[in-house]
Amino acid sequence: MSNETFSLPSASRRGFLGSAAALAAGAACPLGAPALAKAPLSRTQPGYFYRFMLGTAEVTVVSDGPLPLGDPGASFLGVPKETVYGMLDASFLPKDNVVLEQNIPIVNFGDRLVMFDTGMGFSKAFGPTTGRLQKSLDEAGIKPSDIDDIVCSHAHIDHIGGICTADGKALFPNARIHISQIDFDFWTDESKLGSPLKAFIEHARANLLPVRDRIVFFKDQQEFLPGIQAIAAPGHTAGHHIFKVASGPSSFAFLGDLTHHAVLLTENPRLEFAYDSDPKQAVQSRVRLLTRLAEERTPVMSYHFAWPGFGNLAKAGDGFRYLPAPMQMLPG
């Protein structure tokens, strides 16, 4: 046998090595079985909270969980369903089920902790993904007993639902509750229990009546807490309000349910929403206030926009564009 070293041409060598690697992989992984990475799938997400600074105040946004509404053509009205589906499709959003978020900002002013709205609580009227507020607070390191004030945009089921447990225990034992008297009176009215609003009335009564002694009513344009001003936005409910939240020269507007969707009710603010008490009045409030916020270049926090719901509005034709703000990753 010759002492010459045997070698393959470079192309053949690459093919040989590739075949050998494939054979080795085949020996370790049976034919047809999926290839697995060494690291297993985690199937988890990080905590459902996000923080950013507002002047000298710190804002922590927590979530009560996604709220699915189902067929968007049944909830967003005033145009043919195909128009609604087309708007969603153009924005790469599903057409069969519109899913809203529940973004709850908690503002730490240094001397007090103020939370805006409270989610669905124990009600599962919109499915099992809601009712996450307490878990989100725990993930954010916020104790319910540390909340000084809860500001409610209105008394709908997904905004006041997290104030009490099903048996009437206050979940935020030290918090005052701020809401418009119009909404409180309407949605806790026992005479409406026999109406189509029964589920909403029951849930409002279950969450608001046990803490009636701690409820404080605000009025339109009133700065009812330092740095927080109420602005009437009727239509979605008669007593619906949005809020200007300020710390030093910085501010944002918490929109409540002024607009539920960054595409459907923002790009076309004259669409109507099935859950509005007075759809025509809701359109008037939406157009008027979104115009004002866009002209003033006031940042907005929307309760129902995609997580975490903070950004800016710009006028676009007869409607508006929502521009999500880049996330600020605070040093940890």
C-alpha positions in Angstrom: 0.0 0.0 0.0 1.3 3.4 -0.9 2.4 5.8 1.9 0.7 8.7 0.0 -2.0 10.5 2.0 -5.4 9.8 0.6 -7.6 13.0 0.1 -10.8 14.0 -1.5 -11.3 17.0 -3.8 -12.7 19.9 -1.7 -16.2 19.7 -3.2 -16.3 15.9 -2.6 -15.0 16.5 1.0 -17.8 18.9 1.8 -20.4 16.5 0.5 -18.8 13.6 2.5 -18.8 15.7 5.7 -22.3 16.8 5.1 -23.5 13.2 4.6 -21.7 12.1 7.7 -23.3 14.8 9.8 -26.7 13.9 8.4 -26.1 10.2 9.3 -25.1 11.1 12.8 -28.2 13.3 13.2 -30.3 10.5 11.9 -28.9 8.1 14.4 -29.7 10.5 17.2 -33.1 11.5 15.8 -35.4 8.8 14.3 -36.5 9.4 10.8 -39.5 11.7 10.7 -39.2 13.0 14.3 -38.9 16.8 14.8 -35.5 18.2 15.5 -35.3 19.6 19.0 -33.1 22.5 20.3 -31.2 21.8 23.4 -33.1 24.6 25.2 -36.8 23.6 25.8 -39.6 26.0 24.9 -40.4 28.2 27.8 -44.1 28.9 26.9 -44.1 31.8 29.3 -44.1 35.6 29.1 -42.5 38.2 31.3 -44.6 40.1 33.8 -47.5 42.0 32.4 -46.4 45.5 33.3 -44.4 48.4 31.7 -42.9 51.5 33.3 -42.0 54.9 32.0 -41.4 58.4 33.5 -43.8 61.3 33.3 -41.9 64.3 34.5 -40.9 63.4 38.1 -43.7 60.8 38.3 -43.4 57.1 37.5 -46.1 55.4 35.4 -46.6 51.7 35.7 -49.0 50.2 33.1 -50.5 46.9 34.2 -53.1 44.7 32.4 -56.3 43.0 33.3 -55.8 40.8 30.3 -57.1 40.7 26.7 -60.8 41.2 26.1 -62.1 39.5 23.0 -65.3 41.0 21.4 -65.8 38.4 18.6 -67.1 39.4 15.2 -66.0 43.1 14.6 -68.8 43.6 12.2 -71.2 43.1 15.0 -69.6 45.7 17.3 -68.4 48.5 15.0 -71.4 49.9 13.2 -72.5 52.6 10.7 -70.7 51.1 7.6 -71.1 47.8 5.8 -69.4 44.9 7.6 -67.1 44.4 4.6 -65.7 47.9 5.2 -64.8 47.0 8.8 -63.2 43.8 7.7 -61.3 45.6 5.0 -59.9 48.2 7.5 -58.7 45.4 9.8 -57.2 43.4 6.9 -55.3 46.5 5.7 -53.7 46.8 9.1 -52.8 43.1 9.3 -55.3 42.4 12.0 -57.7 39.4 12.1 -61.2 39.9 10.7 -63.0 37.2 12.7 -62.3 38.4 16.2 -61.4 41.8 17.5 -59.4 41.7 20.7 -59.1 44.7 23.0 -56.5 45.2 25.7 -57.2 46.5 29.2 -54.3 48.9 30.0 -54.4 50.2 33.5 -52.0 53.1 34.3 -50.8 53.5 37.9 -49.1 56.9 38.5 -46.7 57.3 41.4 -46.6 61.0 42.2 -44.2 60.4 45.0 -46.7 61.2 47.7 -49.6 59.1 46.4 -50.3 56.2 44.1 -53.3 56.7 41.7 -54.7 53.9 39.5 -57.1 54.5 36.5 -59.8 51.9 36.0 -59.8 48.3 37.3 -60.7 45.8 34.6 -63.3 43.0 34.7 -62.6 41.6 38.1 -64.5 38.4 38.8 -66.8 38.6 35.8 -66.1 36.3 32.9 -68.7 37.9 30.6 -66.0 38.3 27.9 -64.1 35.1 28.5 -61.3 33.6 30.7 -58.5 36.0 29.6 -59.7 38.9 31.7 -59.5 39.4 35.5 -55.7 39.5 35.6 -55.2 42.8 37.5 -54.2 41.4 40.8 -51.6 39.1 39.2 -50.2 41.9 37.1 -49.9 44.1 40.2 -48.0 41.4 42.0 -45.7 41.0 39.0 -45.1 44.8 39.1 -44.3 44.7 42.8 -47.3 46.9 43.7 -49.4 46.1 46.8 -53.2 46.7 46.5 -53.1 48.3 50.0 -50.6 50.9 48.6 -53.1 52.3 46.1 -54.4 55.7 47.5 -56.9 56.6 44.8 -58.8 54.8 42.0 -60.1 57.0 39.2 -62.9 55.5 37.1 -63.6 56.8 33.6 -67.1 55.3 33.7 -69.0 52.5 35.4 -69.0 49.8 32.7 -68.3 46.2 33.6 -64.7 46.2 32.4 -63.7 49.4 34.2 -65.1 49.1 37.7 -65.0 45.3 37.9 -61.8 44.9 39.9 -62.8 47.1 42.9 -64.4 44.3 45.0 -64.5 40.5 45.2 -67.7 38.6 44.3 -68.6 38.6 48.0 -68.2 42.4 48.4 -64.7 42.6 49.9 -62.7 45.7 48.9 -59.6 44.7 47.0 -58.0 48.1 47.5 -58.7 48.7 51.2 -57.1 52.1 51.5 -58.2 53.6 48.2 -60.8 56.4 47.6 -62.9 55.8 44.5 -63.4 58.7 42.1 -66.2 58.6 39.5 -68.9 60.9 38.0 -72.2 60.9 39.9 -74.1 60.6 36.7 -72.5 57.2 36.0 -72.7 56.0 39.6 -76.4 56.8 39.8 -77.3 55.3 36.4 -75.3 52.0 36.7 -76.2 51.2 40.3 -80.0 51.9 39.7 -81.8 48.8 41.0 -84.8 49.5 38.8 -82.7 48.6 35.7 -82.1 45.0 36.9 -85.0 43.9 34.7 -83.6 45.6 31.6 -81.1 44.3 28.9 -78.4 46.1 31.0 -78.9 43.6 33.9 -75.3 42.2 33.8 -73.8 45.6 33.7 -76.0 46.9 36.5 -75.3 43.8 38.7 -71.6 44.1 38.3 -71.6 47.9 39.0 -73.6 47.4 42.1 -71.4 44.5 43.3 -68.3 46.7 43.0 -69.5 50.2 43.9 -72.1 49.8 46.6 -69.7 48.0 49.1 -67.3 51.0 49.0 -70.0 53.7 48.7 -68.6 55.5 51.8 -65.3 55.9 50.0 -66.6 57.2 46.7 -65.9 60.8 45.7 -67.6 62.5 42.7 -65.8 64.7 40.3 -67.1 67.2 37.8 -66.1 68.3 34.3 -62.9 70.4 34.2 -62.2 69.8 37.9 -58.7 69.1 39.1 -60.0 66.7 41.7 -56.6 65.4 42.6 -53.3 67.3 42.2 -52.2 66.8 38.6 -55.4 65.1 37.5 -58.2 66.9 35.7 -61.5 65.4 34.6 -62.8 66.2 31.1 -66.4 65.2 30.2 -66.7 62.9 27.1 -70.3 61.8 27.2 -71.8 59.3 24.8 -70.2 56.0 25.6 -72.0 56.5 28.9 -73.7 59.7 30.1 -71.0 60.3 32.7 -68.0 59.1 30.8 -64.8 61.2 31.3 -61.2 61.3 30.1 -58.4 62.7 32.3 -55.4 64.9 31.8 -52.6 63.6 34.0 -49.7 66.0 34.6 -46.3 66.0 36.4 -44.4 69.2 35.9 -44.4 70.1 32.2 -45.2 66.6 31.1 -48.7 65.2 30.7 -50.8 62.6 28.9 -54.5 62.1 28.5 -56.1 58.8 29.7 -58.8 58.2 27.2 -60.9 55.6 28.9 -63.3 54.5 26.2 -63.2 57.6 24.0 -62.0 55.3 21.3 -61.8 51.5 21.6 -59.6 50.6 18.6 -56.5 52.2 17.1 -57.8 51.5 13.6 -61.6 51.3 13.6 -62.6 54.2 15.8 -59.5 56.3 15.4 -58.9 56.2 11.6 -62.6 56.5 11.2 -63.9 58.2 14.3 -67.4 58.5 13.0 -68.0 54.7 13.2 -70.3 53.8 15.9 -69.7 51.3 18.7 -72.4 48.8 19.8 -71.7 49.4 23.5 -72.2 53.2 23.4 -75.2 54.4 25.3 -75.7 57.3 22.8 -73.6 56.5 19.7 -74.2 59.9 18.0 -73.1 61.7 21.1 -70.1 59.4 21.5 -69.0 60.3 17.9 -69.3 64.0 18.7 -67.2 63.6 21.8 -64.6 61.4 20.0 -64.1 63.8 17.1 -64.0 66.9 19.3 -61.5 65.5 21.8 -59.3 63.6 19.5 -59.0 66.7 17.3 -58.0 68.7 20.4 -55.4 66.2 21.6 -53.9 65.9 18.1 -53.6 69.7 17.7 -52.1 70.1 21.2 -49.8 67.1 20.5 -50.8 65.6 23.9 -49.6 62.0 24.4 -52.4 59.6 25.1 -52.9 56.4 27.0 -55.8 54.3 25.7 -57.4 51.7 27.8 -58.2 49.3 24.9 -55.4 49.8 22.4 -52.7 47.2 21.9 -50.4 46.8 24.9 -49.2 49.1 26.5 -51.5 51.6 24.8 -49.3 54.7 25.1 -48.5 57.0 22.1 -49.6 60.0 20.1 -52.3 61.1 17.7 -51.9 62.8 14.4 -54.7 64.2 12.2 -55.1 62.1 9.0 -57.8 63.2 6.6 -61.2 62.9 8.3 -59.7 60.8 11.0 -56.5 60.2 13.0 -53.4 58.1 13.1 -52.3 56.5 16.4 -48.5 56.4 16.7 -47.3 54.1 19.5 -44.5 55.6 21.5 -41.2 53.7 21.6 -40.9 51.8 24.8 -38.6 53.3 27.4 -36.5 50.6 29.0 -35.7 52.0 32.5 -32.4 50.8 34.0 -33.0 48.0 36.5 
